[in-house]
Amino acid sequence: MKRLYLRIYLGFLAMLAALLAASSLFWWHGPGPRRDRNLLRATSTLVEAALPAADAPAEDARQLLARLAESLRGDLALFDARGHLVASAGGPVPRPKPDERRSHWLHDRRGPAAALRLDDGRTVVARFPDREPPALAFLASLGFVGLALAAAAWPVARGVTRRLERLERRVEALGAGDLAARVDVEGQDEVARLARSFNRAAERIESLVGAQRTLLASASHELRSPLARLRVAAELAAERGQAELGAAMARDVARLDEGVEELLVASRLGLLEATGGHEDVDLLALAAEEAARAGGEARGAPVALRGDPRSLRHLLRNLVENARRHAPGAPVEIEVGRDGADALVRVLDRGPGLAPDERERVFEPFVRGDGASAHGAGLGLALVRLIARHHGGDVRWLPREGGGSAFEVRLSGRPAPAASVPNDPSPTPLSRPAPARGSP
């Protein structure tokens, strides 16, 4: 059973059933007032004093039993020492136990009866039927008590687990990126202590992540000034006749600038996860703009998606730039459509494609290939996957019919659990037998 409150509630009911069973056994076999042997012994003495002697005619005993039965409104029977019926009055009664030498209780479907053992060996069995059988009354009482306890146990069990469910929702919200998620602390029990521990952990996580984002954003912004100076130096070197040096410096500056931009986008994605800053986005319009900028073509049906337009634009731009880098001179094509409730975006090119062992590695951070693939910081396709997962989807590489690549992005618009780009700054080159693709 998966629901905790049902398990707790059924535990209450199991304990209740055990209590009722023990109470029933005690009632049937325990020394209750109706089973007090002293009372039975005293009653036996009184009955023996009223009965005629054992050698008296049976008719005398029958007349006495008839008067007693009418007066007491009960059933009476007299048995001799060998267990044979001597006389009776009223309804039938159970026979006494032949091996029992003391007064005792008897039971049949009509209710309990007292077997009063006399000193001369005879036994008088007396039963005074109630309007309601005692066993039925007892069981009805137990049933009423059981229902009352079951009704009282339900809010207790549900109250405990309801707080746990609220805590679970807050944990899921924290895992989905809501760093401000906290849970109300109720009471002083273990659940309340767990809630306090969660709040302390959430505050610590929010503080650490906020400090990391601030550091990343600040460092990225601080790099803009030296990069601008390096760009000016590269232009000056080219103007002074050092064209090769200036071009090399310009490429390095462009690569650094691209890496800084990717880090800023990754930092902004983390902020969006914390604030939920999404809006309606027209994917086909975004794709058309990026395709036009690259001299390509976008086609498909209009698809509305709840997401972040800036990061989705960055996703498309990275894929388009990656296609242009690996298929220079060939037009880039973008297809937009739907697959059920999900949005699908495919960026197509006529590049060399990827070897089977590279089709997942190209989405790892800082992974770059040889040759043209080696340009860039190695974050482009990793950031594409990060943005796709931020929007509840993913990206994969597929071979294109007729040669080339198709990067397929599936988006649902529902943010997935937070992901991050590792901080390992060392690029990992791809080892490949043939020209292949990497991150821009």
Secondary structure, DSSP 8 states (H G I E B T S, - for coil): ---HHHHHHHHHHHHHHHHHHHHHHHHHHS--GGG-HHHHHHHHHHHHHHS--TTS-HHHHHHHHHHHHHHHTSEEEEE-TTS-EEEEESS------TT--S-EEEEETTEEEEEEE-TTS-EEEEE---SS-HHHHHHHHHHHHHHHHHHHHHHHHHHHHHHHHHHHHHHHHHHTT-TT------SSSHHHHHHHHHHHHHHHHHHHHHHHHHHHHHHHHHHHHHHHHHHHHHHHHHHTT-HHHHHHHHHHHHHHHHHHHHHHHHHHHHHHHHHT--EEEEHHHHHHHHHHHTT-EEEE---EEEE-HHHHHHHHHHHHHHHHHHSTTS--EEEEEEETTEEEEEEEE-S----GGGTTGGGSTTEE-SGGGG-S-S-HHHHHHHHHHHTT-EEEEEE-TTSSEEEEEEE-SS--S--------S-EE---SS------
